[in-house]
Amino acid sequence: MKKIINSPDAFVDEVIDGLLLAHGASLVAASPDKRALVRAGSPDGTVGIVTGGGSGHLPLFLGYVGTGLCSGVAVGNVFSSPSAEQVLAATTASDSGRGVLYLYGNYGGDVFNFDLAADLADAEGIRTRTVVGTDDVASASRERAASRRGVAGIVFAYKIAGASASRGDDLDTVARIAQAAVDATGTMGVGLSPTILPAAGKPTFELPDGEMEIGIGLHGETGQSRGPLESADSITDQLVEHILDDREIAAGDRVAVLVNGLGATPLEELYVMYRRTNQILQERGISVHRAFVGEYATSLEMAGASISIIRLDDELTELLDAPASSPLVGRF
């Protein structure tokens, strides 16, 4: 695999340098190592929302710092958690006196360091609450839903919680609404080829040509099944039906859909998957309120896609529709 990099060890810092140079009017560093970043300008008097995680997933994490979204982010190395000190730096810079919500994916290192940062923030008089994304329905059974991985579906939580904070809700309310968005969301993915970490220089997993893996994780974690590559409609059927069954989404429900590319899948193929997703939902009597198709949570150059579906009530719908934008995802 060929990569356009200078040095594996400098990769993440050079990415951040480029982002700050390109989007300095919107993003600023909040720590000397630039691994904590926040929206440009002073905290606006609303509840702060800090996210974070490993690099390699853009626009996930850093790309959702923006208007109506997150206020700060802590950036780790590729597929590695940020430190507690980096999370604390983003927290301190995001707090306007009304507290900070931690909203991130459910991975062991992230949980450990965000929890530690919460203790450090408390010692500085900053109140925090935590909501963890657990939308990957393939990663654990419904009985163990709280232990599931957080993947692309957290984008819905970013947008909904960000809108709640922007309208002036207090910390407990923003946390409640973020949790409601997480609980209403299911995601499932398919992998067609592995990614190659810049530092390791080798694939994160092996997948023979002509095969696919259903239920694969964002870092190449083992999915539910492997087999010969099937048609787009067959793949989409498996992903959507699993999500609908797991989340108990049925006729009469209203949903939003996110079809996400993992880094090396053409937009055209994502729209083919959305076409079939919409067909299934219409056939089941489920109305589609909004659709998002594109790259929202990637895994470097992994080929494949994921589908996320959130069941909406009136409150979540209003917040999902609120205006939001960031330098990396634009207005959405």
Secondary structure, DSSP 8 states (H G I E B T S, - for coil): -----S-GGGHHHHHHHHHHHHSTTTEEE-STTS-EEEESSS--SS-EEEEEEEESSTTTTGGGBSBTSBSEEEEEEETS---HHHHHHHHHHH-SSS-EEEEEE--HHHHHHHHHHHHHHHHTT--EEEEEE--BTTSS-GGGGGG----TTHHHHHHHHHHHHHTT--HHHHHHHHHHHHHTEEEEEEEEE--B-TTT-SBSS---TTEEEET--TT----SEEEE---HHHHHHHHHHHHHHHHT--TT-EEEEEEEE-BSS-HHHHHHHHHHHHHHHHHTT-EEEEEEEE-SS--TTBEEEEEEEEEE-HHHHHHHTS--EETTTEE-
